[in-house]
Amino acid sequence: MKNSKIKSLKAKLPKHPNILGRDRIFNSAVLIPLIKIKGKYHLLFQKRAKHIKQGGDICFAGGGFDQSLDKNFKDTVYRELYEELGILKKDINIFGQLDTYYTSIGVLIEPFVGKIKSKALKNLKIDKNEVEKILLIPLSFFKNTKPEVYTLKNQIMPYEIDDNGDIIEYFPTKDLGLPKIYHEPWGNKNHKVWVYKWEDEVIWGITSFLIKEFLKKLK
């Protein structure tokens, strides 16, 4: 390889490495929002409308990065909070960001932490097409409550069998001559799930993991 090619290669390598393959993955951002009510901090959650994807789940406000609307992931947070809850940018103070989270379902999440002015609650405009209701849960609940912990199994499926007993092949491991280990589902990795129960609601999955990571910053 010529020296000129080496020089060109060095110039193209990022000074601050990002995530390889980010452009192939769903990119999103959420806000872990603190709100002070009667002198005590609460976390603001929303319950997803039943008819949408992951309907009924409890989550933080946020959503997918839109290249046509968002210059960066902060813009995604501001836009989504306004679209979903009617909260204005001027009522949000973003402190910073937790590490990027690559989930077990192949989604990248940029979790921001910030504070929402309590007066914003008086002017909420909940988009019922996306949000069933909001929940305000005292931060002290999460500090003082140990979540239940469960384990799921993640497998890579080169094929599956449908309801009629027919095999649907996704990846022709045999035809490609790959080792036999890949002819059947493989991986079988453990995936921990933390669960918080608040009144009649269950907070789990991505949201409970973000809560857990956020609480580490408060110690």
C-alpha positions as CSV (number, residue, x, y, z in Angstrom):
1,M,0.0,0.0,0.0
2,K,1.4,3.4,-1.0
3,N,2.1,6.1,1.6
4,S,-0.5,8.3,0.0
5,K,-3.2,5.6,0.7
6,I,-2.1,5.3,4.3
7,K,-2.3,9.1,4.7
8,S,-5.8,9.1,3.1
9,L,-6.8,6.2,5.4
10,K,-5.7,8.1,8.5
11,A,-7.6,11.2,7.5
12,K,-10.8,9.2,7.1
13,L,-10.7,7.5,10.5
14,P,-12.9,9.4,13.0
15,K,-11.3,11.3,15.8
16,H,-14.2,10.4,18.0
17,P,-15.5,6.9,17.0
18,N,-19.3,6.6,16.7
19,I,-21.4,3.4,16.4
20,L,-20.6,1.3,13.3
21,G,-23.7,0.6,11.3
22,R,-25.7,3.4,12.9
23,D,-27.3,4.2,9.5
24,R,-28.8,0.6,9.4
25,I,-30.4,0.9,12.8
26,F,-33.5,2.7,14.2
27,N,-32.1,5.8,16.0
28,S,-34.1,7.4,18.7
29,A,-33.9,9.7,21.7
30,V,-35.8,10.0,25.0
31,L,-35.8,12.4,27.9
32,I,-35.7,11.2,31.5
33,P,-37.6,14.2,32.9
34,L,-37.5,15.4,36.4
35,I,-40.4,17.6,37.7
36,K,-40.5,19.3,41.1
37,I,-43.9,19.1,42.7
38,K,-44.5,20.4,46.2
39,G,-40.8,20.4,46.9
40,K,-40.2,16.8,45.8
41,Y,-38.9,15.5,42.5
42,H,-40.9,13.2,40.3
43,L,-40.3,11.4,37.0
44,L,-42.7,12.0,34.2
45,F,-43.8,8.9,32.2
46,Q,-46.4,8.3,29.6
47,K,-48.6,5.2,28.9
48,R,-48.6,4.4,25.2
49,A,-52.0,4.3,23.5
50,K,-53.3,0.8,23.2
51,H,-53.7,0.7,19.4
52,I,-50.0,1.6,18.6
53,K,-46.8,-0.5,18.7
54,Q,-46.0,-1.6,22.2
55,G,-49.4,-0.2,23.2
56,G,-50.0,0.0,27.0
57,D,-46.3,0.2,27.9
58,I,-45.0,2.8,30.3
59,C,-42.2,4.8,28.8
60,F,-40.4,8.1,28.7
61,A,-41.4,10.7,26.1
62,G,-39.3,10.5,23.0
63,G,-39.1,8.9,19.6
64,G,-37.3,8.3,16.4
65,F,-34.7,10.7,14.9
66,D,-36.1,12.4,11.8
67,Q,-33.4,13.6,9.5
68,S,-35.8,16.0,7.8
69,L,-36.7,17.7,11.0
70,D,-33.9,17.1,13.5
71,K,-30.4,18.5,13.4
72,N,-29.4,16.4,16.4
73,F,-30.9,14.1,19.0
74,K,-31.7,17.0,21.3
75,D,-34.0,18.3,18.6
76,T,-35.6,14.9,18.6
77,V,-36.4,15.2,22.3
78,Y,-37.8,18.7,22.0
79,R,-39.9,17.8,19.0
80,E,-41.3,14.6,20.5
81,L,-42.2,16.2,23.8
82,Y,-44.1,18.9,22.0
83,E,-45.8,16.4,19.6
84,E,-46.8,13.9,22.3
85,L,-47.4,16.1,25.3
86,G,-47.5,19.7,24.1
87,I,-44.4,20.7,26.3
88,L,-42.5,23.6,24.9
89,K,-38.8,23.7,24.4
90,K,-38.5,26.8,26.7
91,D,-40.0,24.7,29.6
92,I,-37.3,22.0,29.2
93,N,-33.8,22.2,30.7
94,I,-31.6,19.4,29.4
95,F,-28.7,18.7,31.8
96,G,-26.8,16.2,29.7
97,Q,-26.9,12.7,28.4
98,L,-26.4,9.1,29.5
99,D,-24.4,6.7,27.4
100,T,-26.0,5.5,24.1
101,Y,-28.0,2.4,24.6
102,Y,-28.1,-0.4,22.0
103,T,-31.1,-2.5,23.0
104,S,-31.6,-6.2,22.6
105,I,-34.2,-5.5,19.9
106,G,-31.8,-3.6,17.7
107,V,-32.7,0.0,18.6
108,L,-30.3,2.8,19.4
109,I,-31.5,5.1,22.2
110,E,-29.9,8.4,23.1
111,P,-31.2,9.0,26.7
112,F,-31.1,12.6,27.9
113,V,-31.7,13.8,31.4
114,G,-33.3,17.1,32.2
115,K,-35.9,19.1,34.2
116,I,-39.3,20.2,33.1
117,K,-40.9,23.3,34.6
118,S,-43.8,22.3,36.8
119,K,-46.0,25.0,35.2
120,A,-45.8,23.0,31.9
121,L,-48.1,20.4,33.5
122,K,-51.0,23.0,33.4
123,N,-50.7,23.3,29.7
124,L,-50.3,19.7,28.6
125,K,-51.8,18.8,25.3
126,I,-51.7,15.0,25.2
127,D,-51.8,13.4,21.8
128,K,-54.3,10.7,22.3
129,N,-53.3,9.0,19.1
130,E,-50.0,8.1,20.8
131,V,-50.5,8.6,24.6
132,E,-53.2,7.2,26.8
133,K,-52.2,9.1,29.9
134,I,-49.2,10.5,31.9
135,L,-47.8,9.3,35.2
136,L,-45.9,11.3,37.8
137,I,-44.0,9.0,40.1
138,P,-41.9,10.3,43.0
139,L,-38.2,9.8,42.4
140,S,-38.0,8.5,46.0
141,F,-40.1,5.5,45.0
142,F,-37.3,4.3,42.6
143,K,-34.6,5.1,45.1
144,N,-36.3,3.1,47.8
145,T,-37.7,0.2,45.8
146,K,-35.7,-2.7,44.6
147,P,-37.0,-3.9,41.2
148,E,-37.9,-7.5,40.5
149,V,-35.4,-9.1,38.2
150,Y,-36.1,-11.7,35.5
151,T,-34.2,-13.3,32.7
152,L,-35.2,-13.7,29.1
153,K,-33.4,-15.7,26.4
154,N,-32.3,-14.1,23.1
155,Q,-31.8,-16.4,20.1
156,I,-30.8,-15.8,16.5
157,M,-33.3,-17.6,14.3
158,P,-32.2,-18.6,10.8
159,Y,-35.7,-20.0,10.2
160,E,-39.0,-20.4,12.0
161,I,-42.0,-22.7,11.6
162,D,-45.3,-21.0,10.9
163,D,-48.8,-22.0,12.1
164,N,-49.2,-24.5,9.3
165,G,-46.0,-26.3,10.1
166,D,-44.1,-24.9,7.1
167,I,-40.5,-23.7,7.5
168,I,-39.8,-20.1,6.7
169,E,-36.1,-19.7,5.9
170,Y,-34.5,-16.4,6.6
171,F,-30.8,-17.3,6.3
172,P,-29.8,-20.4,4.2
173,T,-27.1,-21.6,6.5
174,K,-26.9,-25.1,5.0
175,D,-26.8,-23.9,1.4
176,L,-24.0,-21.5,2.3
177,G,-22.0,-24.3,3.8
178,L,-21.8,-22.8,7.3
179,P,-20.9,-25.0,10.3
180,K,-23.8,-27.2,11.7
181,I,-24.0,-25.0,14.8
182,Y,-25.7,-22.3,12.6
183,H,-28.2,-24.7,11.0
184,E,-30.4,-24.4,14.1
185,P,-31.2,-21.3,16.3
186,W,-28.1,-20.2,18.1
187,G,-27.0,-17.6,20.7
188,N,-29.4,-18.3,23.6
189,K,-28.0,-15.4,25.5
190,N,-29.4,-14.3,28.9
191,H,-31.0,-10.9,28.9
192,K,-31.9,-9.4,32.3
193,V,-35.2,-7.5,32.7
194,W,-35.9,-5.2,35.7
195,V,-39.5,-4.6,36.7
196,Y,-41.0,-1.9,38.9
197,K,-44.6,-2.0,40.0
198,W,-46.4,1.3,40.7
199,E,-50.0,1.1,41.7
200,D,-51.7,-0.8,38.8
201,E,-48.9,-0.2,36.3
202,V,-45.8,-2.2,35.4
203,I,-42.6,-0.5,34.3
204,W,-40.2,-2.8,32.6
205,G,-37.9,-3.3,29.6
206,I,-36.0,-0.3,28.1
207,T,-37.6,2.1,30.5
208,S,-36.7,0.3,33.7
209,F,-33.2,-0.2,32.4
210,L,-32.8,3.6,31.9
211,I,-34.2,4.2,35.3
212,K,-31.6,1.9,36.8
213,E,-28.8,3.6,34.9
214,F,-30.1,7.0,35.9
215,L,-30.2,6.1,39.6
216,K,-26.5,5.2,39.4
217,K,-25.8,8.9,38.6
218,L,-27.5,10.0,41.8
219,K,-25.3,7.9,44.1
